[in-house]
């Protein structure tokens, strides 16, 4: 992913008129001064410029940050996952050498670089380290955009039929001889490869025989194997996991965005459904905090258990500016300046976070991952301390809190007192973060988080993705499908567009394509165009059915429709099944057992992102239940928290 910052010389282009604006300087008022191609001077605040960029009214001219690639409105640039695995591995290897050399602070010097390269090679167990001049060439390609895709090798390996057949024999041998728990030595691989090559040559004429690979070549092939997979096959999955987990230790930080700590916690609060007024249970909070400034940079709330999806949603919210988020809550008067791509994120070492989607997304954005050990909360001390501050300062003061323990809760009837729904919870937490926590002096740093952030941010470059839409693609789930005249079929839905058919006409029938799909919506997918090397946004053909529909609900709808109508279902039957599923979810939301209601809330995608975008796939079916007479709403005592927005308690009638 290409990265940039809004600085002198950056050009932005108005999409409609194609008029360019170049950032000239920052005025004493704090505004940025831009000069158009026609000589017009335009002064904008950071928030105004962010809004034009986020709304896609303006696009960043990629050429102004050192790349000649054009930006196209309907596409998103190519990501690392679209390259072959061998090239991805080589790009990661090259980035390892660049990280160890740090050319920004350590200019090119042949002898000094050579010793550093040798040290980095020992860490990788690389027996063929690159020359300093080679690493310098890599740095020239990488330094402009800091995109790992710039390190993809440009040369093509030998692909003759005999060379392919030799390596195919080698692959067959390592699967049956080397990757076993017998731990046979490398020499056995060499002997078996020679034996099989002789066996193949026995039936071939002299001019068609395969030449035996040299012993050194086979050893090099073995050294190039992905070592964690080798150890997993030879030593066992648990031994490999322990061996290759990230090294732990304290990290010294000197500015904001150097280290972001992310963690999950079940909130000590029972949330209710906004229409049925029934308790749904305790939601999960995924929170991201900047270690240097202690500033909260983003959060994500849902009824789903902790997962890599929650981390990615929280990370996406942390990277983007918060102007659109705060606009949802006009009563919040403070600012929330936290945004930008972090250098490192520290997360738990749970198996749910060791996912390809999370690791590849962080690699694509140039973010390092630190997996902290289990039962070691001190490795993420900032976020652990924040959870305690949040519980004492906000959550335990709200009606419906379950407190931190049974002893603290006592006889407090949490379910009967619960009055906070998901939207109110997101509102309250945002207001508390912006107007209370961020502007209160933190004892650990001796300053207010917002002041610490602003002071440090003024001394470093805050980077943002060139294409904000690419964040959605990066966090998507990869898949492969075949392109036909009717488009692409995924989970029983067809996706098609004119741009997709242009790709088909260019490349022919039955084209296998790579794509990204999303759990929070089936309304569209992104398909990788192998010709232009960019992503196309392709909508679902059943637009009315797919609008704001989460994929989990679609799978339930499809399964119910198949049981009722057979394998081939029409759009009308899908809509009918969708309505029936919505009724079942509503029944779950009104069930007697809170566990059933919590499952219904999870399927209905009750989370903070839905609150932001006002998406409710069950809006048609969610009607208020009829109630008996009740007393007028009782306003909470003003002593609860003067900083919190007003809300009322409605007593439920049995």
C-alpha positions as CSV (number, residue, x, y, z in Angstrom):
1,X,0.0,0.0,0.0
2,X,1.4,3.4,-0.9
3,X,1.7,6.0,1.9
4,X,1.9,9.7,1.9
5,X,1.4,12.7,4.2
6,X,-0.1,16.1,3.6
7,X,3.0,18.3,3.2
8,X,4.5,20.9,1.0
9,X,4.4,19.9,-2.7
10,X,1.6,17.4,-2.4
11,X,-0.9,17.7,-5.2
12,X,-4.6,16.8,-5.0
13,X,-7.0,16.7,-8.0
14,X,-10.7,17.6,-8.0
15,X,-12.4,14.5,-9.5
16,X,-15.2,16.4,-11.4
17,X,-13.2,19.2,-13.0
18,X,-9.7,17.6,-12.9
19,X,-8.3,20.9,-11.5
20,X,-5.1,20.3,-9.4
21,X,-4.3,21.9,-6.1
22,X,-0.8,22.0,-4.7
23,X,-0.1,22.4,-0.9
24,X,2.0,25.5,-0.6
25,X,2.5,26.2,3.1
26,X,0.9,26.2,6.5
27,X,-0.4,29.6,7.6
28,X,0.0,31.0,11.1
29,X,-3.7,30.3,11.6
30,X,-3.0,26.6,11.3
31,X,-4.7,26.3,7.9
32,X,-3.1,24.8,4.8
33,X,-2.7,27.1,1.8
34,X,-3.3,25.4,-1.6
35,X,-2.7,26.9,-5.0
36,X,-4.8,25.6,-8.0
37,X,-3.6,25.1,-11.5
38,X,-5.4,28.4,-12.4
39,X,-3.5,30.3,-9.7
40,X,-6.5,30.4,-7.3
41,X,-5.5,30.4,-3.6
42,X,-7.5,28.2,-1.2
43,X,-7.0,28.0,2.5
44,X,-8.4,24.9,4.3
45,X,-8.2,23.5,7.7
46,X,-6.9,19.9,8.2
47,X,-10.5,18.7,8.8
48,X,-11.8,20.3,5.6
49,X,-8.9,18.8,3.6
50,X,-9.5,15.4,5.2
51,X,-13.2,15.6,4.4
52,X,-12.6,16.3,0.7
53,X,-10.2,13.4,0.6
54,X,-12.4,10.9,2.5
55,X,-15.5,11.8,0.4
56,X,-13.5,11.2,-2.8
57,X,-14.3,14.7,-3.9
58,X,-10.5,15.2,-4.2
59,X,-7.9,12.5,-5.1
60,X,-4.2,12.5,-4.2
61,X,-2.0,12.9,-7.3
62,X,0.2,9.9,-6.8
63,X,2.9,11.3,-9.1
64,X,3.5,14.1,-6.5
65,X,4.8,11.5,-4.0
66,X,7.2,9.9,-6.4
67,X,5.1,7.3,-8.3
68,X,4.0,7.6,-11.9
69,X,0.9,5.3,-11.5
70,X,-2.4,7.0,-12.3
71,X,-5.3,6.9,-9.9
72,X,-8.6,5.8,-11.4
73,X,-11.9,6.5,-9.7
74,X,-13.4,3.0,-10.0
75,X,-10.3,1.1,-9.0
76,X,-7.9,0.5,-6.0
77,X,-4.2,-0.2,-6.6
78,X,-2.8,-3.7,-6.4
79,X,-1.9,-5.2,-3.0
80,X,0.8,-7.6,-1.9
81,X,-1.6,-10.6,-1.9
82,X,-2.0,-10.6,-5.7
83,X,1.6,-11.6,-6.3
84,X,2.8,-15.2,-6.2
85,X,3.9,-16.6,-2.8
86,X,7.5,-16.9,-3.9
87,X,7.7,-13.2,-4.8
88,X,5.9,-12.3,-1.6
89,X,8.5,-14.2,0.4
90,X,11.3,-12.5,-1.5
91,X,9.8,-9.0,-0.8
92,X,9.6,-9.8,2.9
93,X,13.2,-11.0,2.9
94,X,14.3,-7.7,1.2
95,X,12.4,-5.7,3.7
96,X,14.1,-7.5,6.6
97,X,17.5,-6.3,5.3
98,X,16.2,-2.7,4.9
99,X,14.8,-2.7,8.4
100,X,18.1,-3.8,9.8
101,X,20.2,-1.3,7.8
102,X,17.8,1.6,8.4
103,X,19.2,3.7,5.4
104,X,17.4,6.8,6.6
105,X,19.7,7.1,9.6
106,X,22.6,5.1,8.2
107,X,23.6,6.4,4.7
108,X,25.3,4.1,2.2
109,X,28.8,2.9,3.1
110,X,30.0,-0.3,1.6
111,X,32.0,-1.9,4.4
112,X,29.6,-0.7,7.2
113,X,26.6,-2.0,5.3
114,X,28.3,-5.3,4.6
115,X,28.7,-6.1,8.3
116,X,25.1,-5.2,9.0
117,X,23.9,-7.3,6.1
118,X,25.9,-10.3,7.5
119,X,24.2,-9.8,10.9
120,X,20.8,-9.7,9.3
121,X,21.5,-12.8,7.2
122,X,22.4,-14.7,10.3
123,X,19.0,-13.9,11.8
124,X,17.3,-15.2,8.6
125,X,19.7,-18.1,8.3
126,X,20.3,-16.8,4.8
127,X,23.4,-18.4,3.3
128,X,23.3,-16.1,0.3
129,X,23.1,-12.5,1.6
130,X,22.8,-9.6,-0.9
131,X,25.6,-7.2,-1.7
132,X,25.5,-3.7,-0.3
133,X,25.0,-2.3,-3.8
134,X,22.0,-4.6,-4.3
135,X,20.4,-3.5,-1.0
136,X,21.0,0.2,-2.1
137,X,19.0,-0.5,-5.3
138,X,16.2,-2.0,-3.2
139,X,16.2,1.2,-1.0
140,X,15.9,3.5,-4.0
141,X,12.7,1.7,-5.1
142,X,11.3,1.5,-1.5
143,X,12.1,4.9,0.0
144,X,9.6,7.0,-1.9
145,X,6.4,5.2,-0.9
146,X,7.5,2.7,1.8
147,X,5.3,0.2,-0.1
148,X,6.4,-3.4,0.3
149,X,5.2,-4.1,-3.3
150,X,8.1,-2.0,-4.5
151,X,10.4,-4.9,-3.3
152,X,8.8,-7.5,-5.6
153,X,11.6,-9.0,-7.7
154,X,11.5,-8.0,-11.3
155,X,13.5,-10.9,-12.8
156,X,11.7,-14.1,-13.8
157,X,13.1,-17.5,-12.7
158,X,13.9,-20.2,-15.2
159,X,10.7,-21.9,-16.4
160,X,11.9,-24.5,-18.9
161,X,10.0,-27.8,-19.0
162,X,13.0,-29.8,-17.7
163,X,13.7,-27.3,-14.9
164,X,10.1,-27.5,-13.9
165,X,10.2,-31.3,-13.9
166,X,13.3,-31.4,-11.8
167,X,11.8,-29.2,-9.1
168,X,8.5,-31.1,-9.3
169,X,10.4,-34.3,-8.4
170,X,12.1,-32.4,-5.6
171,X,8.7,-31.3,-4.2
172,X,7.4,-34.9,-4.4
173,X,10.5,-36.1,-2.5
174,X,10.3,-33.6,0.4
175,X,6.6,-34.3,0.9
176,X,7.3,-38.1,1.4
177,X,10.8,-38.1,2.8
178,X,11.7,-34.8,4.5
179,X,8.4,-33.3,5.9
180,X,7.8,-36.1,8.3
181,X,8.2,-36.6,12.0
182,X,11.0,-39.1,11.3
183,X,13.3,-36.1,10.8
184,X,15.4,-37.7,8.1
185,X,18.6,-35.8,7.1
186,X,19.0,-33.7,3.9
187,X,21.2,-36.4,2.4
188,X,18.2,-38.7,2.2
189,X,16.4,-36.1,0.1
190,X,19.4,-35.9,-2.3
191,X,19.6,-39.7,-2.7
192,X,15.9,-40.0,-3.3
193,X,15.9,-37.2,-5.9
194,X,18.8,-38.8,-7.7
195,X,17.0,-42.2,-7.6
196,X,13.7,-40.8,-9.0
197,X,15.5,-38.8,-11.8
198,X,17.2,-42.0,-12.9
199,X,13.9,-43.8,-12.9
200,X,12.3,-41.1,-15.1
201,X,15.3,-41.1,-17.5
202,X,15.2,-44.9,-18.0
203,X,12.3,-44.5,-20.3
204,X,13.4,-41.5,-22.3
205,X,15.8,-41.1,-25.2
206,X,19.2,-39.6,-24.5
207,X,18.3,-36.1,-25.9
208,X,15.2,-35.8,-23.7
209,X,16.7,-37.0,-20.4
210,X,16.5,-34.8,-17.3
211,X,19.9,-33.6,-15.9
212,X,20.3,-34.4,-12.2
213,X,20.4,-31.3,-10.0
214,X,23.6,-30.8,-8.2
215,X,23.7,-31.6,-4.5
216,X,24.3,-27.9,-3.7
217,X,21.2,-27.0,-5.7
218,X,19.1,-29.4,-3.7
219,X,20.5,-28.1,-0.5
220,X,19.7,-24.5,-1.6
221,X,16.1,-25.6,-2.5
222,X,15.8,-27.0,1.0
223,X,17.2,-23.8,2.6
224,X,14.6,-21.8,0.6
225,X,11.7,-23.7,2.1
226,X,9.5,-21.8,4.5
227,X,11.1,-22.9,7.7
228,X,8.1,-22.6,10.0
229,X,6.2,-25.0,7.9
230,X,9.2,-27.4,7.8
231,X,9.4,-27.3,11.6
232,X,5.6,-27.8,11.9
233,X,5.8,-31.0,9.8
234,X,9.0,-32.3,11.4
235,X,8.7,-31.2,15.1
236,X,4.9,-30.7,15.6
237,X,2.6,-27.7,15.5
238,X,3.0,-26.7,19.1
239,X,6.8,-26.8,19.0
240,X,6.7,-24.6,15.8
241,X,4.3,-22.2,17.4
242,X,6.5,-21.7,20.4
243,X,9.7,-21.4,18.3
244,X,8.4,-18.8,15.9
245,X,6.3,-16.5,18.1
246,X,7.6,-12.9,18.3
247,X,10.2,-12.1,20.8
248,X,8.9,-10.2,23.8
249,X,10.3,-7.3,25.7
250,X,9.7,-3.6,26.5
251,X,9.7,-1.2,23.6
252,X,11.0,2.3,24.0
253,X,9.0,4.9,22.2
254,X,9.9,8.5,21.4
255,X,6.8,9.8,19.5
256,X,3.2,9.1,18.7
257,X,2.3,6.2,16.4
258,X,5.5,4.3,17.2
259,X,3.5,1.7,19.3
260,X,-0.2,1.2,19.4
261,X,-1.6,-1.3,21.9
262,X,-4.8,-3.1,21.0
263,X,-6.7,-5.3,23.4
264,X,-10.2,-6.7,24.0
265,X,-12.4,-6.7,27.1
266,X,-16.0,-7.6,27.8
267,X,-17.7,-4.4,29.0
268,X,-19.0,-4.5,32.6
269,X,-22.4,-3.3,31.2
270,X,-25.6,-5.0,30.0
271,X,-26.8,-3.4,26.7
272,X,-30.4,-3.4,25.7
273,X,-32.2,-3.6,22.3
274,X,-33.3,-0.1,21.4
275,X,-36.8,-1.1,20.4
276,X,-37.7,-4.2,22.5
277,X,-36.0,-2.7,25.5
278,X,-34.9,-6.2,26.5
279,X,-31.3,-6.9,27.8
280,X,-29.0,-8.3,25.2
281,X,-25.9,-9.0,27.3
282,X,-22.4,-7.7,27.6
283,X,-20.7,-6.6,24.4
284,X,-17.0,-6.8,23.6
285,X,-14.9,-3.7,23.3
286,X,-11.7,-3.6,21.1
287,X,-9.7,-0.6,22.0
288,X,-6.5,0.9,20.5
289,X,-4.3,3.4,22.5
290,X,-1.1,5.2,21.6
291,X,1.6,4.2,24.1
292,X,3.6,7.5,23.9
293,X,0.7,9.9,24.4
294,X,-1.9,7.5,26.0
295,X,-4.3,8.9,23.5
296,X,-7.2,6.7,22.5
297,X,-6.9,6.3,18.7
298,X,-9.9,4.1,17.9
299,X,-12.3,1.5,19.2
300,X,-14.8,-1.1,18.0
301,X,-17.8,-2.6,19.9
302,X,-19.7,-5.7,19.0
303,X,-21.3,-8.8,20.4
304,X,-18.8,-11.0,18.5
305,X,-16.0,-12.7,20.5
306,X,-12.5,-11.3,20.0
307,X,-11.1,-11.9,16.5
308,X,-8.8,-10.6,13.9
309,X,-11.9,-8.9,12.3
310,X,-12.4,-6.8,15.4
311,X,-8.8,-5.8,15.4
312,X,-8.9,-4.8,11.7
313,X,-12.1,-2.7,12.3
314,X,-10.5,-1.0,15.3
315,X,-7.2,-0.4,13.4
316,X,-9.1,1.0,10.4
317,X,-10.9,3.5,12.7
318,X,-7.6,4.4,14.4
319,X,-5.9,5.2,11.1
320,X,-8.7,7.4,9.6
321,X,-9.4,11.0,10.8
322,X,-12.3,11.2,13.3
323,X,-14.2,14.1,11.7
324,X,-16.9,12.0,10.2
325,X,-17.2,10.0,13.4
326,X,-17.6,13.1,15.6
327,X,-20.1,14.6,13.2
328,X,-22.6,11.9,14.3
329,X,-22.7,13.5,17.8
330,X,-23.2,17.3,17.6
331,X,-23.1,17.7,21.4
332,X,-19.4,16.6,21.5
333,X,-17.5,19.9,21.4
334,X,-13.9,18.7,21.8
335,X,-11.5,17.5,19.1
336,X,-10.0,14.1,18.5
337,X,-6.9,14.6,16.4
338,X,-5.6,11.0,16.6
339,X,-5.1,9.5,13.1
340,X,-2.3,8.0,11.0
341,X,-0.6,4.7,10.1
342,X,1.2,3.3,13.2
343,X,4.6,1.7,13.0
344,X,3.8,-1.2,15.4
345,X,0.8,-2.7,17.0
346,X,0.9,-4.9,20.1
347,X,-1.8,-7.5,20.4
348,X,-2.5,-10.7,22.3
349,X,-1.0,-14.0,21.3
350,X,-4.3,-15.8,21.0
351,X,-4.9,-18.1,18.1
352,X,-7.8,-16.0,16.9
353,X,-5.3,-13.2,16.1
354,X,-2.7,-15.4,14.3
355,X,-4.7,-15.1,11.1
356,X,-3.5,-14.6,7.5
357,X,-5.9,-11.7,7.0
358,X,-4.5,-9.7,10.0
359,X,-0.9,-10.4,9.3
360,X,-1.1,-9.8,5.6
361,X,-3.1,-6.5,6.2
362,X,-0.4,-5.3,8.6
363,X,2.4,-6.3,6.1
364,X,0.6,-4.4,3.3
365,X,0.3,-1.3,5.5
366,X,3.9,-1.5,6.7
367,X,2.8,-2.1,10.3
368,X,4.9,-4.4,12.5
369,X,3.0,-6.9,14.8
370,X,4.1,-7.7,18.3
371,X,2.4,-10.7,19.8
372,X,2.5,-10.4,23.6
373,X,2.7,-13.6,25.7
374,X,-0.3,-15.0,27.5
375,X,-0.8,-14.0,31.1
376,X,1.6,-11.1,30.7
377,X,-0.6,-8.0,30.9
378,X,2.5,-5.8,31.7
379,X,3.5,-6.1,28.1
380,X,0.5,-4.0,27.2
381,X,0.5,-1.9,30.3
382,X,-1.0,1.2,28.8
383,X,-4.2,-0.4,27.4
384,X,-4.6,-2.6,30.6
385,X,-4.4,0.5,32.8
386,X,-6.9,2.3,30.5
387,X,-9.5,-0.4,30.9
388,X,-9.5,0.1,34.6
389,X,-9.7,3.9,34.2
390,X,-12.6,3.5,31.8
391,X,-14.5,1.1,34.1
392,X,-14.1,3.3,37.1
393,X,-14.7,6.6,35.3
394,X,-17.6,5.6,33.1
395,X,-18.9,2.0,32.9
396,X,-19.4,1.3,36.6
397,X,-21.4,4.6,36.9
398,X,-23.9,3.7,34.2
399,X,-27.2,1.9,35.0
400,X,-27.0,-1.8,34.1
401,X,-23.3,-2.2,35.1
402,X,-22.4,-5.7,36.3
403,X,-19.2,-4.3,38.0
404,X,-15.9,-6.2,37.9
405,X,-16.8,-9.0,40.3
406,X,-19.7,-10.8,42.0
407,X,-18.6,-9.2,45.3
408,X,-18.7,-5.7,43.9
409,X,-22.1,-6.3,42.3
410,X,-23.8,-7.6,45.4
411,X,-27.6,-7.5,45.1
412,X,-27.5,-4.8,42.3
413,X,-30.2,-5.9,39.7
414,X,-28.1,-5.2,36.6
415,X,-30.7,-6.6,34.1
416,X,-33.5,-4.6,35.6
417,X,-31.5,-1.4,35.6
418,X,-30.1,-1.7,32.1
419,X,-31.2,1.2,29.8
420,X,-28.2,1.7,27.5
421,X,-28.5,0.6,23.9
422,X,-25.7,0.2,21.4
423,X,-26.1,3.7,19.9
424,X,-26.1,5.4,23.3
425,X,-23.1,3.3,24.4
426,X,-21.1,4.4,21.4
427,X,-22.2,8.0,22.0
428,X,-21.3,7.9,25.7
429,X,-17.9,6.2,25.2
430,X,-16.9,8.7,22.4
431,X,-17.9,11.7,24.5
432,X,-16.1,10.3,27.6
433,X,-12.9,9.7,25.5
434,X,-13.0,13.1,23.8
435,X,-14.2,15.4,26.6
436,X,-13.0,13.6,29.7
437,X,-10.1,11.1,29.3
438,X,-8.1,12.8,26.5
439,X,-8.2,16.1,28.3
440,X,-7.4,14.8,31.8
441,X,-3.8,14.8,33.0
442,X,-2.4,11.3,32.9
443,X,-0.2,10.5,35.9
444,X,2.1,8.1,33.8
445,X,3.2,10.8,31.4
446,X,2.5,13.9,33.5
447,X,0.5,15.6,30.8
448,X,-2.9,15.5,29.1
449,X,-3.0,12.9,26.3
450,X,-4.3,15.4,23.7
451,X,-1.5,17.8,24.5
452,X,1.1,15.1,24.4
453,X,-0.3,13.9,21.0
454,X,-0.3,17.4,19.4
455,X,3.2,18.2,20.7
456,X,4.6,15.0,19.3
457,X,2.6,15.1,16.0
458,X,4.0,18.5,15.2
459,X,7.5,16.9,15.2
460,X,6.8,13.9,13.0
461,X,5.2,13.1,9.7
462,X,1.7,11.6,10.1
463,X,1.1,9.2,7.2
464,X,-2.2,8.2,5.7
465,X,-3.2,5.8,2.9
466,X,-3.1,7.5,-0.5
467,X,-6.4,5.7,-1.3
468,X,-8.7,5.5,1.8
469,X,-10.9,3.1,-0.1
470,X,-8.0,0.7,-0.1
471,X,-8.3,0.1,3.6
472,X,-11.5,-1.8,2.9
473,X,-9.8,-4.0,0.3
474,X,-6.8,-4.7,2.5
475,X,-9.1,-5.9,5.3
476,X,-11.2,-8.0,2.9
477,X,-11.1,-11.8,2.7
478,X,-9.3,-13.2,-0.3
479,X,-10.9,-15.8,-2.6
480,X,-10.6,-17.1,-6.2
481,X,-13.5,-17.5,-8.6
482,X,-14.1,-17.9,-12.4
483,X,-15.5,-15.1,-14.4
484,X,-18.4,-16.0,-16.8
485,X,-20.8,-14.0,-18.9
486,X,-23.2,-13.6,-15.9
487,X,-20.3,-12.4,-13.7
488,X,-18.9,-14.1,-10.6
489,X,-20.8,-16.3,-8.2
490,X,-20.0,-16.2,-4.5
491,X,-22.1,-17.7,-1.7
492,X,-25.0,-18.2,-4.1
493,X,-25.0,-14.5,-5.3
494,X,-24.0,-13.2,-8.7
495,X,-21.8,-10.1,-9.0
496,X,-21.4,-8.3,-12.4
497,X,-20.7,-4.9,-13.9
498,X,-19.7,-3.4,-17.3
499,X,-16.1,-3.0,-16.2
500,X,-16.0,-6.7,-15.2
501,X,-17.3,-7.7,-18.7
502,X,-14.6,-5.5,-20.3
503,X,-12.0,-7.5,-18.4
504,X,-13.7,-10.7,-19.7
505,X,-13.7,-9.5,-23.3
506,X,-10.0,-8.6,-23.0
507,X,-8.9,-11.9,-21.6
508,X,-11.3,-14.5,-22.9
509,X,-13.9,-17.0,-21.5
510,X,-13.8,-18.7,-18.1
511,X,-11.2,-16.4,-16.6
512,X,-10.0,-17.3,-13.0
513,X,-9.8,-14.1,-11.0
514,X,-8.8,-13.1,-7.5
515,X,-11.2,-11.1,-5.4
516,X,-11.9,-9.8,-1.9
517,X,-15.2,-10.2,-0.1
518,X,-16.5,-8.8,3.2
519,X,-18.3,-10.2,6.2
520,X,-20.3,-7.0,7.0
521,X,-21.9,-6.8,3.6
522,X,-22.8,-8.8,0.5
523,X,-23.7,-5.7,-1.5
524,X,-20.3,-5.7,-3.4
525,X,-16.9,-7.4,-3.8
526,X,-13.6,-6.2,-5.2
527,X,-12.2,-8.1,-8.2
528,X,-8.5,-7.8,-9.2
529,X,-8.0,-6.8,-12.8
530,X,-4.9,-8.7,-13.9
531,X,-4.3,-6.4,-16.8
532,X,-4.4,-3.0,-15.2
533,X,-3.2,-4.4,-11.8
534,X,-6.0,-2.7,-9.9
535,X,-9.2,-3.6,-8.1
536,X,-12.7,-3.2,-9.5
537,X,-15.7,-2.7,-7.2
538,X,-18.4,-5.0,-8.5
539,X,-22.0,-4.8,-7.1
540,X,-24.4,-7.7,-6.5
541,X,-27.0,-8.2,-9.2
542,X,-29.7,-8.6,-6.6
543,X,-29.2,-5.0,-5.2
544,X,-32.4,-4.8,-3.3
545,X,-31.8,-8.0,-1.5
546,X,-28.1,-7.4,-0.8
547,X,-28.4,-3.8,0.4
548,X,-26.9,-3.5,4.0
549,X,-27.1,-7.3,4.4
550,X,-24.3,-9.0,6.4
551,X,-22.8,-12.1,5.0
552,X,-23.7,-14.2,8.0
553,X,-27.4,-13.4,7.6
554,X,-27.2,-14.1,3.9
555,X,-25.8,-17.6,4.6
556,X,-28.7,-18.2,7.0
557,X,-31.2,-17.0,4.3
558,X,-29.6,-19.1,1.6
559,X,-29.6,-22.3,3.7
560,X,-33.3,-21.7,4.7
561,X,-34.2,-21.1,1.0
562,X,-32.4,-24.2,-0.1
563,X,-34.2,-26.4,2.4
564,X,-37.6,-25.0,1.4
565,X,-37.3,-24.4,-2.4
566,X,-34.3,-26.6,-3.4
567,X,-30.9,-25.8,-4.8
568,X,-32.1,-23.4,-7.4
569,X,-33.8,-20.4,-5.8
570,X,-35.1,-17.2,-7.4
571,X,-34.7,-13.6,-6.0
572,X,-38.3,-13.6,-4.8
573,X,-37.7,-16.8,-2.8
574,X,-34.5,-15.3,-1.3
575,X,-36.5,-12.2,-0.2
576,X,-39.1,-14.4,1.3
577,X,-36.5,-16.4,3.2
578,X,-34.8,-13.2,4.3
579,X,-38.1,-11.9,5.8
580,X,-38.5,-15.2,7.7
581,X,-34.9,-15.1,9.0
582,X,-35.5,-11.5,10.2
583,X,-38.6,-12.7,12.1
584,X,-36.6,-15.5,13.7
585,X,-33.9,-13.0,14.7
586,X,-36.6,-10.7,16.2
587,X,-37.9,-13.7,18.2
588,X,-34.4,-14.3,19.4
589,X,-34.1,-10.6,20.4
590,X,-37.3,-11.0,22.5
591,X,-36.5,-14.5,23.8
592,X,-36.7,-15.2,27.6
593,X,-33.1,-16.3,27.8
594,X,-30.5,-13.5,27.5
595,X,-28.1,-15.9,25.8
596,X,-30.6,-16.2,22.9
597,X,-31.0,-12.5,22.7
598,X,-27.3,-12.0,22.6
599,X,-27.0,-14.4,19.6
600,X,-29.7,-12.5,17.8
601,X,-27.8,-9.2,18.4
602,X,-24.6,-10.8,17.1
603,X,-26.3,-12.0,13.9
604,X,-28.0,-8.6,13.5
605,X,-24.6,-6.9,13.4
606,X,-25.1,-4.7,16.5
607,X,-21.7,-2.9,16.5
608,X,-20.1,0.5,16.5
609,X,-19.6,0.6,12.7
610,X,-23.3,0.0,12.1
611,X,-24.0,2.9,14.5
612,X,-21.7,5.1,12.4
613,X,-23.2,4.3,9.1
614,X,-26.8,3.9,10.3
615,X,-27.0,0.4,8.8
616,X,-29.7,-1.9,10.1
617,X,-30.4,-4.8,7.9
618,X,-33.5,-5.7,10.0
619,X,-35.0,-2.2,10.0
620,X,-38.2,-3.4,8.2
621,X,-38.8,-6.2,10.7
622,X,-37.8,-4.3,13.8
623,X,-41.0,-2.8,15.1
624,X,-41.6,-1.6,18.7
625,X,-43.4,-4.0,20.9
626,X,-46.7,-2.9,22.5
627,X,-46.5,-2.1,26.1
628,X,-48.8,-1.4,29.0
629,X,-49.0,1.8,30.9
630,X,-45.7,3.0,32.3
631,X,-44.6,5.9,34.4
632,X,-43.0,8.9,32.7
633,X,-39.3,8.6,31.9
634,X,-37.2,9.3,34.9
635,X,-34.2,11.5,34.3
636,X,-31.0,10.3,35.9
637,X,-29.5,12.3,38.7
638,X,-27.3,15.1,37.5
639,X,-24.5,13.9,39.8
640,X,-23.9,10.8,37.7
641,X,-21.6,12.7,35.4
642,X,-22.0,16.3,34.3
643,X,-19.8,15.5,31.2
644,X,-22.1,12.8,29.8
645,X,-25.0,13.5,27.4
646,X,-28.5,13.5,28.8
647,X,-30.5,10.2,28.6
648,X,-33.4,8.8,30.5
649,X,-34.4,5.6,32.2
650,X,-37.6,3.9,31.1
651,X,-38.9,1.4,33.6
652,X,-40.0,-1.9,32.1
653,X,-43.5,-3.2,32.9
654,X,-43.8,-6.9,33.6
